[in-house]
Amino acid sequence: MTGPKPESAANANKPAGDEPGALAGVTRITLHTRQAQRLFKGRRKGEFYKNGEPKPPIPGVYGFGNLAKQLQTGSMAGDPYADWHFVRIDTEFAEIETDYDALERKLDDLLGNATGFDVALHLSKKPATEEVSFFSPYSFKACHIVLQADRLMTKLLGANHYALVKRSYTEKTQNEIFARVRRLFAIPAKYRFTGTTRADFLPQPNARAQRAIEAHGAVPEAILLRSVEPAYGNWRSADGASEKTEDDQGDAQEDAADANDPSSDDGAASIAAAE
């Protein structure tokens, strides 16, 4: 007569469904301006101008995140064009932050030197709170940009309210703030999976690489050699050198694959409310 199986043996036979899934960050952000909330939500299909013409959809933070996940899938498959798009996004992140910082210093100087006024920062009496849940650091970085735009808008509108800047300057600057974010959010939409890996390009491009170059341009050498990589990437590509063990690399790719599963879409529970 056999006794009960040891606990360790029973655990070994448990289905893989009991294993932890991909990590996700959940937090809340607070927005004080309608302008920044529009940047966060974007514009979905199905909206129309007064003349009946359809308005083009504009990706918000979640739309950007979903597009960036397609880039991540390409990067994990070893497509250097996906990494090139991520590096373009990194560059745009850095340039926007530099320009926004300069504008914020200018507005702070105006508000801090309003002769005879004790100027208070314009904040909403009823700010909007948005719950955000992302698998990708790129989605959180996009949130940082929107929050910075929101802070700029409160100061810009405050400066206009106190007659420190003209309406024409306010409108022009607001449009520039909007345009920078929307250009950023549109970058991943330009990506097309090529099916190439670095092995197709190095040491010399093969026929598949040549077709990709003709269609999409030549990938910079720094990206092919991995001297420049996605700044916020937390995954490993199929052809990437890594200090991790093979098992660790496989686990990282499984986590990223979970993040690309439509059933666990970036903040799927929040998209309906957020877009």
C-alpha positions as CSV (number, residue, x, y, z in Angstrom):
1,M,0.0,0.0,0.0
2,T,1.5,3.3,-1.0
3,G,1.2,6.4,1.1
4,P,0.4,9.9,0.1
5,K,2.8,11.6,-2.3
6,P,5.3,14.0,-0.7
7,E,4.2,17.6,-0.9
8,S,7.1,18.4,-3.3
9,A,6.0,15.7,-5.7
10,A,2.5,17.1,-5.7
11,N,3.7,20.6,-6.3
12,A,5.8,19.4,-9.2
13,N,2.7,18.1,-10.9
14,K,0.8,21.4,-10.6
15,P,-0.1,23.0,-13.9
16,A,2.0,25.9,-15.2
17,G,-1.0,28.1,-14.8
18,D,-0.1,28.5,-11.1
19,E,3.1,30.3,-12.0
20,P,3.3,34.1,-11.7
21,G,2.5,36.0,-14.8
22,A,4.2,39.1,-16.2
23,L,4.9,42.0,-13.9
24,A,2.8,45.2,-14.4
25,G,2.9,48.5,-12.7
26,V,-0.4,50.1,-11.6
27,T,-0.6,53.7,-10.4
28,R,-2.6,56.9,-10.8
29,I,-1.8,60.2,-12.3
30,T,-3.6,63.6,-11.8
31,L,-4.2,66.0,-14.6
32,H,-5.2,69.6,-14.1
33,T,-5.9,70.7,-17.7
34,R,-8.3,69.5,-20.3
35,Q,-5.5,69.9,-22.9
36,A,-3.3,67.4,-21.2
37,Q,-6.2,65.0,-20.7
38,R,-6.8,65.1,-24.4
39,L,-3.1,64.2,-25.0
40,F,-3.5,61.3,-22.5
41,K,-6.7,59.9,-24.1
42,G,-6.0,60.6,-27.7
43,R,-8.9,60.5,-30.2
44,R,-10.6,57.3,-31.2
45,K,-12.1,56.4,-34.6
46,G,-15.7,57.4,-35.1
47,E,-15.5,61.1,-34.3
48,F,-16.6,63.6,-37.0
49,Y,-16.2,67.2,-37.9
50,K,-19.3,69.4,-38.2
51,N,-19.3,68.9,-41.9
52,G,-19.5,65.2,-41.5
53,E,-15.9,64.4,-42.4
54,P,-14.3,61.8,-40.1
55,K,-11.6,63.0,-37.8
56,P,-8.3,61.1,-38.0
57,P,-7.6,59.0,-34.9
58,I,-4.8,60.3,-32.7
59,P,-3.0,57.9,-30.3
60,G,-3.0,58.7,-26.6
61,V,-0.8,57.1,-24.0
62,Y,-2.5,53.8,-24.3
63,G,-2.5,53.9,-28.1
64,F,1.2,54.7,-28.0
65,G,1.7,51.8,-25.5
66,N,-0.1,49.3,-27.8
67,L,2.0,50.5,-30.8
68,A,5.2,50.2,-28.8
69,K,4.3,46.6,-27.9
70,Q,4.4,45.8,-31.6
71,L,7.9,47.3,-31.6
72,Q,8.8,45.2,-28.6
73,T,7.6,42.1,-30.4
74,G,9.9,42.9,-33.4
75,S,12.8,43.7,-31.1
76,M,12.4,40.4,-29.3
77,A,12.4,38.6,-32.7
78,G,15.8,40.3,-33.4
79,D,14.6,42.9,-36.0
80,P,17.1,45.8,-35.8
81,Y,14.5,48.1,-37.4
82,A,12.4,47.8,-34.2
83,D,15.4,48.9,-32.1
84,W,16.0,51.7,-34.5
85,H,12.4,53.0,-33.9
86,F,12.9,52.7,-30.2
87,V,16.1,54.8,-30.4
88,R,14.1,57.4,-32.4
89,I,11.6,57.4,-29.6
90,D,14.4,57.8,-27.0
91,T,15.8,60.7,-29.0
92,E,12.4,62.4,-29.2
93,F,11.8,61.8,-25.4
94,A,15.1,63.6,-24.7
95,E,14.5,66.5,-27.0
96,I,11.0,67.1,-25.7
97,E,12.2,67.1,-22.1
98,T,15.0,69.5,-23.0
99,D,12.6,71.9,-24.7
100,Y,9.9,71.6,-22.1
101,D,12.4,72.3,-19.3
102,A,13.5,75.5,-21.1
103,L,9.9,76.6,-21.6
104,E,9.1,75.9,-17.9
105,R,12.1,78.0,-16.8
106,K,10.9,80.9,-18.9
107,L,7.3,80.6,-17.5
108,D,8.6,80.3,-13.9
109,D,10.7,83.5,-14.5
110,L,7.6,85.4,-15.8
111,L,5.3,84.2,-12.9
112,G,8.0,84.8,-10.3
113,N,8.7,88.3,-11.4
114,A,5.1,89.7,-11.8
115,T,5.6,93.1,-10.2
116,G,3.2,93.7,-7.4
117,F,1.5,90.3,-7.7
118,D,1.7,87.3,-5.5
119,V,1.0,84.8,-8.3
120,A,-0.4,81.4,-7.3
121,L,-0.1,78.5,-9.6
122,H,-3.3,77.8,-11.6
123,L,-4.5,74.3,-10.6
124,S,-7.9,72.7,-11.2
125,K,-10.4,72.7,-8.4
126,K,-11.5,69.3,-9.6
127,P,-8.5,67.6,-11.3
128,A,-9.0,64.4,-13.3
129,T,-7.5,61.2,-11.9
130,E,-6.5,58.5,-14.4
131,E,-5.5,55.0,-13.3
132,V,-2.7,53.6,-15.4
133,S,-1.5,50.1,-15.8
134,F,1.4,49.3,-18.1
135,F,3.8,46.5,-18.8
136,S,6.3,48.7,-20.7
137,P,8.5,51.4,-19.3
138,Y,7.9,53.2,-22.6
139,S,4.3,53.7,-21.6
140,F,5.2,55.1,-18.3
141,K,7.8,57.4,-20.0
142,A,5.0,58.7,-22.2
143,C,3.0,59.4,-19.0
144,H,5.9,61.5,-17.7
145,I,5.8,63.6,-20.9
146,V,2.1,64.2,-20.6
147,L,2.4,65.1,-17.0
148,Q,5.1,67.6,-17.9
149,A,2.9,69.0,-20.6
150,D,0.1,69.4,-18.1
151,R,2.4,71.3,-15.7
152,L,3.5,73.6,-18.6
153,M,-0.2,74.2,-19.5
154,T,-1.1,75.3,-16.0
155,K,1.8,77.8,-16.0
156,L,1.1,79.0,-19.5
157,L,-2.6,79.5,-18.9
158,G,-1.7,81.2,-15.6
159,A,0.7,83.6,-17.3
160,N,-2.0,84.4,-19.8
161,H,-4.6,85.0,-17.1
162,Y,-2.3,87.5,-15.3
163,A,-1.6,89.2,-18.7
164,L,2.1,88.2,-18.6
165,V,1.9,86.7,-22.1
166,K,-0.4,87.5,-25.0
167,R,-3.2,85.3,-26.2
168,S,-1.4,84.8,-29.5
169,Y,1.7,83.5,-27.7
170,T,-0.4,81.2,-25.5
171,E,-2.2,79.6,-28.5
172,K,1.1,79.2,-30.4
173,T,2.9,77.7,-27.5
174,Q,0.0,75.4,-26.6
175,N,-0.1,74.1,-30.2
176,E,3.6,73.4,-30.1
177,I,3.3,71.5,-26.9
178,F,0.5,69.4,-28.4
179,A,2.4,68.8,-31.7
180,R,5.5,67.5,-30.0
181,V,3.6,64.9,-28.0
182,R,1.5,63.8,-31.0
183,R,4.6,63.4,-33.2
184,L,6.2,61.3,-30.5
185,F,3.2,59.1,-30.1
186,A,3.0,58.5,-33.9
187,I,6.6,57.2,-34.3
188,P,5.9,53.5,-33.5
189,A,3.0,53.5,-36.0
190,K,5.6,53.8,-38.8
191,Y,7.3,50.5,-38.0
192,R,6.8,47.5,-40.2
193,F,8.2,44.1,-39.2
194,T,10.9,43.1,-41.7
195,G,11.7,39.5,-40.5
196,T,15.4,40.4,-40.5
197,T,18.0,39.9,-37.8
198,R,21.5,41.3,-37.3
199,A,22.8,38.1,-38.8
200,D,21.3,39.3,-42.1
201,F,23.3,42.5,-42.0
202,L,26.6,41.5,-40.5
203,P,29.3,41.2,-41.7
204,Q,27.7,42.0,-45.1
205,P,24.0,42.4,-45.9
206,N,22.4,39.4,-47.5
207,A,19.5,39.4,-50.0
208,R,16.9,39.7,-47.2
209,A,18.7,42.6,-45.6
210,Q,19.1,44.3,-49.0
211,R,15.3,44.2,-49.5
212,A,14.7,45.7,-46.1
213,I,17.2,48.4,-46.8
214,E,15.5,49.3,-50.1
215,A,12.1,49.5,-48.3
216,H,13.0,51.1,-45.0
217,G,16.5,52.6,-45.3
218,A,19.8,51.5,-43.8
219,V,19.9,50.8,-40.1
220,P,22.7,52.8,-38.4
221,E,25.8,50.8,-37.7
222,A,25.7,51.7,-34.0
223,I,22.3,50.0,-33.7
224,L,23.5,46.9,-35.6
225,L,26.5,46.6,-33.3
226,R,24.4,47.3,-30.2
227,S,26.5,50.2,-29.1
228,V,23.2,52.1,-29.1
229,E,20.2,50.2,-27.7
230,P,16.6,51.1,-26.5
231,A,17.2,53.2,-23.4
232,Y,14.2,51.8,-21.5
233,G,14.1,48.3,-22.9
234,N,13.5,45.6,-20.3
235,W,13.6,42.7,-22.7
236,R,16.2,40.7,-24.7
237,S,16.0,40.1,-28.4
238,A,16.4,36.6,-29.9
239,D,19.9,37.4,-31.3
240,G,21.1,39.6,-28.5
241,A,24.2,39.0,-26.4
242,S,23.3,38.8,-22.8
243,E,25.0,38.1,-19.4
244,K,21.9,36.3,-18.3
245,T,21.7,32.5,-18.5
246,E,19.8,30.9,-21.4
247,D,16.9,30.1,-18.9
248,D,16.8,33.6,-17.6
249,Q,16.7,35.0,-21.2
250,G,13.9,32.6,-22.0
251,D,12.0,33.8,-18.9
252,A,12.4,37.4,-19.9
253,Q,11.1,36.7,-23.4
254,E,8.1,34.8,-21.9
255,D,7.3,37.8,-19.8
256,A,7.4,40.1,-22.8
257,A,5.3,37.7,-24.7
258,D,2.7,37.8,-21.9
259,A,2.7,41.6,-22.2
260,N,1.9,41.2,-25.9
261,D,-1.0,38.8,-25.3
262,P,-4.2,40.6,-26.4
263,S,-5.9,39.1,-23.3
264,S,-3.5,41.1,-21.1
265,D,-3.4,44.2,-23.2
266,D,-1.7,47.3,-21.7
267,G,-4.2,48.4,-19.2
268,A,-7.0,46.6,-20.9
269,A,-9.3,47.2,-18.0
270,S,-8.6,50.9,-18.2
271,I,-8.6,51.5,-21.9
272,A,-12.3,52.1,-22.2
273,A,-12.2,54.8,-19.6
274,A,-8.9,56.2,-20.7
275,E,-9.3,56.7,-24.4
